[in-house]
Amino acid sequence: MKTLTVKINERTKIGKAFIAMFNSFKGFEEIEIIETDSKKLKKEEGSYNPEFVKMVLDSAKRGDYTEVDPKDVWGSLGLK
């Protein structure tokens, strides 16, 4: 089984046609259509672990971090 997320601009001609096509599949049990508001989806789904985010933000407040130069990673970590 595969789950896909598709963002559709329902105000465009193609978006309306795409939604109409998808609505024609509503009667089939092999396909489940889940409608979600994109604003609600953004709030609910974070791409980072909340514990990791808290750790990074706390570290930034304390100033307890090391900045790494992407052009000289080993040197900026003192490992060169």
Secondary structure, DSSP 8 states (H G I E B T S, - for coil): ---------TTSHHHHHHHHHHHTTTT-TT-------HHHHHHH--SS-HHHHHHHHHHHHHT------TTSHHHHTT--
